[in-house]
Amino acid sequence: MGLLSDPYRRRALARLLLRLNTPLCLASFLVGLGWFAGLAFQPFTLRAYMSENAMGSTMVEERFAAGDRALSYAREFAAHKRKARGMPVAWLEKTMWNLGLEVYKQSFSRTLPFPDELRERYMVKGTNVYGILRAPRAASTESLVLSVPCSAGQENNQAVGLMLALASYFRGCPSAPGQIYWAKDIIFLVNEHDLVGMQAWLEAYHDVNVTAVQSSGMLGRAGAIQAALSLELSSDVITSFDVAVEGLNGQLPNLDLVNLFYAFCQKSNLLCTIQGKLQRSDWDSVPAYLHSLQTLLLMVLKQGSGRPQGDHGLFLRYHIEAITVRGINSFRQYKYDMVSVGKTLEGMFRKLNNLLERLHQSYFFYLLPSLSRFVSIGVYMPAFGFLILILVLKALDLWMKLSGCDVEPADQSCDGGPVAAEVPRPSLLALVPPLLICHATGLALYFVPILGQHMATHHFPVSESEAVVLTVIAIYVAGLALPHNTHRVLAGSGSDRGWMMLKLLALLLLAMQLGCIALINFSLGFLLAITMVPVAAVVQPTGPKSLQAVLLVLVTPAATLLFSIFLYHELIEYPITVLECWQRFLQAIAEGLLDHHLYGSIVFPFVAFFVYPCWLLLWNVLFWK
């Protein structure tokens, strides 16, 4: 405190910070990048372990042997699906009823804000079918869910067959009578139209309606859902399992659930991958490190998108721990039949059946470079903190310059020279016009594309989906040419103090926005920080404006999305051309709007209301006169 209260020492500290500001910012950026790159190095990560005592051991004797029955159910389901040209509701009801389950169905419909690009549908109608196996050893207070999406074509037929075979085994059959150890209800759900059907079922089950889904309601309920597993299989045999953990808005399931699945895969000698990549054993080699880094980057890109990577992603918003398991049939020589898959799922449900409370002891915020190692929030958050530190240092530098900390009481500057002529201080009102215009542009970016799609299709030869996407791009680009500099008419706003005040405000807003979103979705905050922060720190109206303008355009959120799409396909070893990348970019914009209106994704409104206006403020700083 003595250092800050003494005016001479305070001025000395201010001069030191002003002199070392740029080196400190550069060092902070390099440390942040290096810290994140080190997260993929195995000695810097933690070994996966089970925190929940009830699931700490996989000492469960799996007896599932109904592999042939699962294949038979799959063939019958495929035949009736072709006959019905959709989901065979009547056959599913009859089959589940014959298995001894309480069978219910739920009809739903959802009007899309605009037709989607892939199926060109404006109205989604479907039916969910689910059966409930009541627990014989407890009241219906808790339950587990095994869900299977009914996909178009021949996809996922085997998953439905395996689910019905498991329901038969769990209920008790002549080959395995007396399955009386269930203490939780088990719900076997077949949902139509993937995420739309799952959203309708979850809203009806919890008696809420936040996305305007029209539903027939829920006739039968089980207990409070403790955990859920979504199964996707498209082949009679599989070579590996791939587990998806990323949910809506970057939510992740409790790490114990992921560790439980990985433990049973190890027990059954099943190959298990994450992000489609099988972990390597030679962790101390450079190829192994690059492999882990690729896996980590893929998770960051998927989590940063805010899109649920499976039906499990919608369970997480209701505080239900869930994962999606996909059976992969690839070129690998190891082949596993339905018996091996069924035993793994049976063991998982029997372990979840032992839970006395919800999963809560393990981590909810983590990154996975592999299934056997994880990075907790306390380890990866400093990488983001060093990037935000750049904004704080630059804001402190501007504040000291604006507050006249280099002026001594005796009308002497910090260097001992005479004080320059006093420059009129700009009023805070000078910041109001650019703030209002930039945020009004963000509001237009959010509301106009949906509200004006019919007018656009009336005047231009485009479809509704094309009109929405093109309107988003048009408003985004038009924001660069709007008259943000109306603040110049106010006194003193044309001086250096004017743009310094505006940049100080933009830096503080950007730091606050990225810090808040990183607490919810670390990957989204980190991707925006790694691109926007360096350029936001250096932009100013002096110097090479053309170079700074190019850099600002390259770090705009739209350019970050385009670069992320290209990087994602490079990481999955499926390179695409520039034209294909642009097409996927347009598709990603449409999907982002649909995800927001259908499921409540916050990525698009966050960019429209906060990030884009803040970027426009920096653009305004660059062209200050």
C-alpha positions, 0 to 999 in steps of 0.5 A: 500500500505504501507503494501506491500511496506515495505519488513518486513511487506510483509514477515510477510504477506507472512508467515501468508498466508503460515501458514493459507493457508490450513485452508483457503482452507478448510474453502472456500470449506465448505463455497462454499458447504454450500452456494450452499446447502442454495440455496434450503432454501426458505428464501434465494430465491426470489419470482417469479414475472413478470417484463414485464408490458405487461404480468403483469396480466393474466386478459384475458378471454379465450374462447377456447372450441374446445376440441372435435375438437382437439381430432378429429384432433388427431385421424385423424393425428394418422390414416394418420401417420400409413398409411404413416408410418411416417409424413403425409405431404399431410394431414397436408398441406390440413388440414392447408390450409382448416383452412385458413393458409398459408401452406409451407413445408421444406424438409431436410436431415442430414448426421450424423458423425456416426450412433446414438446408439438408431436408428442406422441411418446414414442419417436423412431425413424428412419434416417440415410442417408449417402454418402461420396465418397473423396478421390482425392488423399489418404488418408481422414484428413480430411473435410467434411460436407454435411447435409440434414435430412429434414423432414416434409411437403414441406419441404426436398425441394429441399435433398435434390435439390441435395445429390444433384446436388452429389454427382454433380458432385463425383464426376464426370459426363459434363458435368464429368469428372475432379473429382480435386482433392478432398483431403478425403472428403466426406460427404453426409448425410440425417438423419431427425428433425432434431436427434435424428437428427443427435445419433445420427449424431454420437455413432455417428461419434465412438463415444460415447454421452452421451445414451442414444441407441440406435443400430445403430452406424457401418459406414462412416467417413471422416476427421476432420471439419473443417467441416460445412454444413447446408442447408435449402431449401423452394422451387425458387427463393430470394430470399435466404440466411439463415445461422444460427450459434448452437449448443448452449449458445451455442457459435459457429463460427469466424468465418472460416466465416461470412465465407467464406459471406458472401464467396461470396454477395457474389461470386455477387450473392446476398442474404444475411441474418442473423437474417432481416435484410438489412444497410443501407448508410446506417450513419450514420442512426438507422434503420440503427443501430436496425436493427443493434441489433435484429439484435444483440438477436436474436442475444443472445436466440437465443444466450442460449436455449442451443438450437441454431438448426439441425443445425449446432449439434450439430457444435460440441460436437465442435469441428467448425466448422459453420453452417446455411444456409436458402434463403428465398423471400419477396416480394423481386424478386430470384430465384435458381435452383438453379444459383446456389445450387449454385455458392455451395456448390461454391465453399465446399467447394472452399475448405474443401478447401484447408484444411491445418488446422482453422479456428482463427485467427479468433474463436470469441466474437463478436456480429454486428450484421450480416454485414459487421461483428462485435464481438469478446469484448474489446469486448462483455465490458466491458458485462457487467463494469460490471454485475458491478461493481455486485455487487462494490461492494454486497458491499464496502459490506456487508463494510465495515459488517459488519467494523466499519471505522467503529470506531476503536481509541479507541472512537470512530466514524468521525464522532467520536461514541460507539460504539453498544452492541455487537450480538451477531455472528451465527454463520456457522451462521445461514446454513446453513439458508437455504442448504440449503433454497434449494438443496434447492428447486433440486434439487427443481425439477430432479428432481421434474418428470421423476420424478413425471410418472406420479404426476401423470398418475395423480391429475390429468387431464393428459398427461405433458408438461403434468404436467412443465411444471405441476410445474416451475411449482408447485415454482418458485412454492412456493419463495416460501412455504417456511420459509427463515427457520429461521435465526432460531432461532440467536443473533444472526441476527435482527439487521441483521448477519444479513440483511447477511451473507446478502445479502453471500453472495447477492451474491458467489454471483450475481456468481460464477455470472453471471461463469462462465456469461458465459465460456461463453454471454455472452448468457445471462449478460448477460440475467440480469445486466441484470435481476437485478443492479439489484434484487439490489443494492437489496433489503433488509428495510427500506423499501417491501417491497411494491415490492421484492417486485414488483421481485424477482418481475419479475426472476426467471428465469421472468419474464426468459424470459417477457419475452424471448419477448415481446421476440423476437416484437417484434423479428421484427415478429411481435407476439403477444398475452398468451395466445400469449406464455404458451403459448409460455412453457409450450412453452419450459419443455418444450423447455428440459427436452427440450434438456437430456435429449436434447442436453445443454443446460446452461441448465435445470440452471444455472437450477435449481441456481444462479440460482433458489436465489440468487434465493431467498436474495434473497427471504429477505433481503427478508422478514427479521425 
